[in-house]
């Protein structure tokens, strides 16, 4: 490819620059002193654990790449699971630009063709029969609306979710979440009736685990909870836990049977894992299990517009006398256009099948890398979402080694999510090509080697 074609294709130029940087080590400054923008952020933005201080300041995003204010190029394997179609997809940016010019907003109490079309696309895509759809400005709002819908429809108020779960940051969503660090007494009482049982995946801080035994234990807890409580409205859960953690094939059909036996609605939170990331459009399709409600978000807005959706079986459309999701932007033409175009791109470009195919390639390559690296164990994969548990071969702190690997990745131009204890995740965009997937895993392996060598010193 000549220089002229590189300049006309920003993603190709970013790819070339990324390769040059991670090969010659010029990305090392990424983990250095904070930029002025990061320092200014500390004075202007509300401080919260997990978001302050920011790791880097970003000035551009295109395809699978981010560009820092220091002009370092990052291959983004984080993306908050929003970047299925990559950044600045030309089809989406063009559609949103036109929508912004023609009709950017509709006041509450009115409707528009864009929101109806987006709802119809989700109805057609959801493989579990007639459904109704509600749009909201984010994942936490989708969880809140689903909580109210389940309570109103069943006449019950108790809700079950898993220890270690995460469903968002609003009060109801935090109540369902099962992470100890998210349940500070400084926040006061959360939602009454929020119950937790052991999950099919490992809890934070747990080391090696037996997937079959964990799933069986979780199912026993569910049965006991439903029987003893007697008036549970819904079970909220990620069918594939963001990480990824995939339960045995029998787990969700048996959990669904339990829900049906006790009149409990099954709400599947696919906000981080849905829309093709796992190799199926909906993660529940891996298990041939029918949810009553599916929640999607993150990638639905194409990394441009915040939008999430509640897809509910038509039988739950029983709350016409109540205001469940009274949002100013509930029928936003911009949100709706983003959702419609993202779904069209996923279908037209065959991204679901692509995630399944490339996911197998990526998983094989990661397993091969782990086979000769004692620091990597429990290699996991669901489509283009991969994970590993870190073990310090020198007998040191596994969590610290995981953090060191993330820093070494960053120095090599590879952005990963912060580790969950000793567990790492690599979340690839769906439009990435095989060469870049393989090269990214090679860079990751080099970062593991560097981190392990530093741990030995």
C-alpha positions in Angstrom: 0.0 0.0 0.0 1.5 3.4 -1.0 1.6 6.5 1.1 -1.3 8.2 -0.8 -3.7 5.3 -0.1 -2.6 5.2 3.6 -3.4 8.9 3.9 -6.8 8.3 2.3 -7.6 5.5 4.7 -7.2 6.7 8.3 -7.6 3.2 9.8 -4.8 1.8 7.6 -2.5 4.7 8.6 -3.3 4.1 12.3 -2.6 0.4 11.9 0.8 1.2 10.3 1.6 3.6 13.1 0.5 1.2 15.8 2.8 -1.5 14.4 5.7 0.8 14.2 5.2 2.0 17.8 4.8 -1.4 19.4 7.7 -2.9 17.5 10.2 -0.1 18.3 9.0 0.5 21.8 7.9 4.1 21.3 4.7 3.4 23.1 6.5 3.2 26.4 5.5 6.8 27.3 1.9 5.8 27.5 2.4 4.6 31.1 4.4 7.7 32.0 3.4 11.1 33.5 -0.2 12.2 33.1 -1.0 14.7 30.3 -2.3 18.2 31.1 -5.8 17.1 30.1 -5.7 14.2 32.7 -4.6 16.7 35.4 -7.3 19.2 34.4 -9.9 16.4 34.6 -9.1 15.9 38.3 -10.1 19.5 39.0 -13.3 19.6 36.8 -14.9 16.1 37.0 -16.6 14.5 40.0 -14.2 12.0 41.6 -15.3 8.4 41.6 -13.5 5.1 42.3 -12.7 3.3 39.1 -12.9 6.5 36.9 -10.4 8.9 38.6 -7.8 9.6 37.7 -8.3 8.7 34.0 -5.5 6.5 32.5 -5.0 8.6 29.4 -6.5 11.5 27.4 -7.7 10.5 24.0 -8.0 12.9 21.0 -9.2 10.6 18.2 -10.8 7.2 17.5 -11.2 5.3 14.3 -11.8 1.6 13.5 -10.3 -0.4 16.4 -7.8 2.3 17.3 -7.6 5.2 19.8 -5.1 8.0 19.6 -3.8 9.7 22.7 -3.1 13.4 23.0 0.6 12.5 22.7 -0.2 10.8 19.3 0.4 7.3 20.6 -1.9 4.8 18.8 -3.7 2.2 20.9 -5.4 -1.0 19.7 -8.5 -1.0 21.8 -9.3 -4.4 23.4 -11.4 -2.6 26.1 -14.0 -0.4 24.4 -16.4 -0.9 27.3 -17.8 -3.6 25.0 -19.3 -0.7 23.0 -17.1 -0.9 19.9 -18.6 -3.8 18.0 -18.6 -1.9 14.7 -15.4 0.0 15.5 -15.1 3.7 16.0 -16.4 6.3 13.6 -18.1 3.8 11.2 -18.7 5.8 8.1 -22.3 4.4 7.6 -23.3 5.4 11.2 -21.6 8.8 11.2 -23.3 9.7 7.9 -26.7 8.5 9.1 -26.5 10.4 12.4 -25.2 13.6 10.6 -28.3 13.5 8.4 -30.6 12.7 11.3 -29.1 15.6 13.3 -29.8 18.0 10.4 -33.4 16.8 9.8 -34.8 16.0 13.2 -32.6 15.6 16.3 -35.2 15.6 19.0 -38.9 14.9 19.6 -40.6 16.1 22.8 -42.2 13.6 25.1 -45.7 12.6 24.2 -44.9 12.5 20.5 -43.4 9.8 18.3 -41.5 9.5 15.1 -40.8 6.9 12.4 -37.2 6.4 13.5 -38.1 5.1 16.9 -40.8 2.8 15.5 -38.3 1.4 12.9 -35.7 0.7 15.6 -38.2 -1.1 17.8 -39.4 -3.1 14.8 -35.8 -4.2 14.1 -35.3 -5.4 17.6 -38.7 -7.2 17.6 -37.7 -9.0 14.4 -34.2 -9.9 15.7 -35.4 -11.2 19.0 -35.9 -15.0 18.4 -38.4 -15.7 21.2 -41.8 -14.6 19.8 -43.8 -11.4 19.9 -42.2 -8.6 21.9 -42.4 -5.0 22.8 -39.5 -2.6 23.1 -38.6 0.4 25.3 -35.6 2.6 24.6 -33.7 4.3 27.4 -30.5 6.5 27.5 -28.2 3.8 29.1 -27.9 0.3 30.5 -28.6 1.2 34.2 -31.9 2.8 33.0 -32.8 -0.4 31.2 -32.2 -2.4 34.4 -34.4 0.1 36.4 -37.2 -0.1 33.9 -37.0 -3.9 33.8 -37.2 -4.0 37.6 -40.4 -1.9 37.6 -41.9 -4.0 34.8 -41.3 -7.3 36.6 -42.7 -6.0 39.9 -45.7 -4.4 38.3 -46.5 -7.5 36.1 -46.1 -10.1 38.9 -47.3 -8.2 41.9 -44.2 -9.3 43.7 -41.2 -7.2 44.8 -38.3 -9.6 45.5 -35.6 -9.8 42.9 -32.8 -12.4 42.7 -29.3 -11.9 41.2 -25.9 -13.3 41.6 -23.1 -12.5 44.1 -20.3 -10.9 42.1 -22.7 -9.6 39.5 -22.7 -6.1 38.0 -25.8 -4.5 36.5 -25.1 -0.8 36.6 -24.7 2.1 38.9 -28.1 3.5 39.6 -29.8 2.6 43.0 -31.8 -0.4 41.7 -29.0 -1.7 39.5 -26.5 -1.5 42.4 -29.0 -3.4 44.5 -29.0 -6.2 42.0 -25.2 -6.0 41.7 -23.4 -8.4 44.0 -19.9 -6.9 44.2 -18.9 -6.1 47.8 -17.1 -2.9 46.8 -20.3 -1.5 45.2 -22.4 -1.8 48.3 -20.9 0.9 50.6 -22.9 1.8 53.7 -22.2 5.5 52.8 -24.8 5.1 50.1 -27.4 4.1 52.6 -30.1 1.4 52.1 -30.6 0.3 48.6 -33.6 -1.5 47.0 -35.6 -3.7 49.4 -36.1 -7.3 48.3 -32.8 -7.7 46.5 -31.6 -11.2 47.1 -28.4 -12.9 46.0 -27.3 -16.5 45.3 -24.0 -18.0 44.3 -23.2 -17.7 40.6 -22.1 -20.1 38.0 -18.8 -18.2 37.6 -16.0 -17.5 40.2 -16.4 -14.7 42.7 -13.9 -11.9 42.9 -10.8 -13.2 44.6 -11.4 -16.8 43.9 -8.7 -18.7 42.2 -9.1 -21.9 40.1 -12.7 -23.1 40.0 -14.7 -26.1 38.8 -17.3 -24.8 36.3 -19.5 -27.8 36.6 -19.5 -27.8 40.4 -20.1 -24.0 40.5 -23.0 -24.3 38.1 -24.6 -27.1 40.1 -24.2 -25.2 43.4 -25.7 -22.1 41.8 -28.7 -24.0 40.6 -29.2 -25.5 44.0 -29.1 -22.0 45.5 -31.7 -20.8 43.0 -34.1 -23.6 43.8 -33.7 -23.1 47.5 -34.2 -19.3 47.2 -37.3 -19.6 45.0 -38.8 -22.2 47.3 -38.1 -20.5 50.6 -38.9 -16.9 49.5 -42.0 -17.9 47.7 -42.7 -14.5 46.1 -39.8 -13.7 43.8 -40.6 -11.5 40.8 -37.6 -12.0 38.6 -34.1 -13.5 38.2 -31.7 -11.0 36.7 -28.5 -12.4 35.3 -26.0 -12.3 32.4 -26.4 -15.5 30.5 -22.6 -15.3 29.7 -20.9 -13.4 32.4 -18.8 -10.5 31.1 -15.3 -11.8 31.5 -16.2 -14.1 29.7 -17.6 -17.0 31.8 -19.7 -19.5 30.0 -21.8 -21.9 32.1 -22.2 -25.6 31.1 -24.8 -26.1 28.4 -27.4 -27.6 30.8 -27.3 -24.7 33.3 -29.7 -22.1 31.7 -32.3 -24.6 30.5 -32.5 -25.9 34.1 -32.6 -22.4 35.5 -35.3 -21.5 33.1 -37.4 -24.5 34.2 -37.0 -23.4 37.8 -38.2 -19.9 36.9 -41.2 -21.3 35.1 -42.0 -23.6 38.0 -42.1 -20.8 40.5 -43.6 -18.0 38.3 -40.3 -16.1 38.3 -39.5 -13.9 35.2 -36.1 -14.5 33.6 -34.4 -11.2 32.8 -31.2 -11.6 30.7 -28.8 -8.7 30.9 -26.9 -8.7 27.6 -25.9 -5.1 27.8 -22.1 -6.0 27.7 -22.3 -9.3 25.8 -25.1 -9.1 23.3 -25.5 -8.0 19.7 -23.0 -10.5 18.3 -20.0 -10.3 20.6 -20.2 -14.0 21.7 -20.8 -15.3 18.2 -24.6 -15.2 18.4 -26.8 -12.1 18.2 -28.1 -12.9 21.7 -26.1 -14.9 24.2 -29.1 -16.9 25.2 -29.1 -18.5 21.8 -26.1 -20.5 22.8 -28.3 -22.3 25.3 -31.6 -22.5 23.5 -33.3 -20.8 26.4 -36.1 -18.3 26.3 -35.9 -15.2 28.5 -38.9 -13.1 29.4 -36.9 -9.9 29.0 -33.6 -9.2 27.2 -31.6 -6.0 28.0 -29.2 -4.7 25.3 -27.1 -1.5 25.2 -23.5 -0.4 24.9 -22.8 -1.5 21.3 -26.4 -0.6 20.3 -25.3 3.1 20.0 -22.2 2.3 17.9 -19.8 4.0 20.4 -21.5 7.4 19.5 -25.0 7.6 21.0 -25.9 6.4 24.5 -28.8 4.0 24.0 -30.1 0.8 25.5 -33.3 -1.2 25.1 -35.6 -3.4 27.0 -37.0 -6.2 24.9 -40.0 -7.8 26.7 -42.2 -10.7 25.7 -45.6 -9.2 24.5 -47.3 -11.0 27.4 -45.6 -8.5 29.7 -47.2 -5.5 28.0 -49.5 -5.0 30.9 -48.6 -1.6 32.4 -50.4 1.0 30.3 -51.7 2.6 33.5 -48.2 3.2 34.9 -45.2 5.3 34.0 -42.2 3.0 34.1 -39.7 4.7 31.9 -40.6 8.3 31.7 -37.4 9.5 30.0 -37.0 12.9 28.2 -35.2 11.1 25.4 -37.2 7.9 25.3 -38.2 8.4 21.7 -35.1 10.2 20.6 -34.7 10.1 16.8 -30.9 10.1 17.4 -30.9 7.1 19.7 -33.3 5.3 17.4 -31.3 6.0 14.3 -28.1 4.8 15.9 -29.8 1.6 17.0 -31.3 0.9 13.6 -28.1 1.6 11.7 -25.9 -0.5 14.1 -28.3 -3.5 13.7 -28.2 -3.0 9.9 -24.4 -2.9 9.9 -24.1 -6.0 12.1 -26.4 -7.9 9.6 -25.0 -6.5 6.4 -21.4 -7.1 7.3 -22.0 -10.5 8.8 -20.4 -9.5 12.1 -22.1 -12.2 14.2 -20.7 -15.1 12.1 -17.4 -13.2 11.9 -17.2 -13.0 15.7 -17.8 -16.7 15.9 -15.2 -17.6 13.3 -12.5 -15.1 14.4 -13.2 -16.0 18.0 -12.2 -19.6 17.4 -9.0 -18.4 15.8 -8.3 -16.0 18.6 -9.0 -18.6 21.3 -6.7 -21.1 19.7 -3.9 -18.6 19.4 -4.3 -17.5 23.0 -4.3 -21.1 24.2 -1.1 -21.7 22.3 0.4 -18.7 23.9 -0.7 -19.9 27.4 0.6 -23.4 26.8 4.2 -22.1 27.1 3.5 -19.4 29.7 2.9 -20.6 33.2 1.6 -17.1 34.1 -1.6 -17.7 32.0 -4.2 -20.2 33.1 -8.0 -20.9 32.5 -8.1 -19.5 29.0 -11.7 -18.7 28.2 -13.6 -17.5 25.1 -17.0 -16.6 23.8 -16.8 -15.2 20.3 -14.5 -12.2 20.3 -14.4 -11.9 24.1 -11.5 -13.7 25.6 -10.2 -14.1 29.1 -7.4 -15.6 31.2 -6.5 -16.1 34.9 -3.1 -14.9 35.9 -0.8 -17.0 38.1 2.5 -15.7 39.3 5.0 -18.5 38.6 7.3 -17.0 41.2 4.7 -17.4 43.9 4.0 -13.7 44.2 0.8 -11.8 44.2 -1.4 -12.9 41.2 -3.4 -9.7 41.2 -0.3 -7.5 41.1 1.0 -9.6 38.2 -2.3 -9.0 36.3 -2.0 -5.3 36.9 1.6 -5.4 35.6 0.6 -7.2 32.5 -2.0 -4.5 31.8 0.7 -1.9 32.2 3.0 -3.8 29.9 0.2 -4.1 27.3 -0.3 -0.3 27.5 3.4 0.3 26.9 3.0 -1.8 23.7 -0.1 0.1 22.5 -2.6 -2.5 23.6 -5.5 -1.2 25.8 -7.1 -3.8 28.1 -9.8 -3.3 30.8 -8.5 -3.1 34.3 -8.1 -6.7 35.7 -10.8 -8.2 37.9 -8.5 -9.5 40.5 -6.2 -11.9 38.7 -8.4 -12.2 35.7 -7.9 -10.4 32.4 -10.2 -9.9 29.4 -9.5 -9.1 25.8 -12.6 -7.7 24.1 -12.1 -7.3 20.3 -14.3 -5.2 18.0 -16.3 -7.3 15.5 -14.9 -5.6 12.4 -11.3 -6.4 13.1 -9.4 -8.7 10.7 -7.6 -11.9 11.5 -4.1 -10.6 11.0 -4.7 -7.9 13.6 -6.3 -10.4 16.0 -3.3 -12.6 15.8 -0.8 -9.8 16.1 -2.7 -8.4 19.1 -2.4 -11.8 20.9 1.3 -11.9 20.1 1.7 -8.4 21.6 -0.3 -9.6 24.7 2.0 -12.6 25.0 5.1 -10.4 24.9 3.6 -8.2 27.6 3.0 -11.3 29.8 6.6 -12.3 29.3 7.9 -8.8 30.2 5.6 -8.7 33.3 6.6 -12.2 34.4 10.3 -11.4 34.0 10.0 -8.2 36.1 8.2 -10.3 38.8 11.2 -12.6 38.9 13.7 -9.8 39.6 
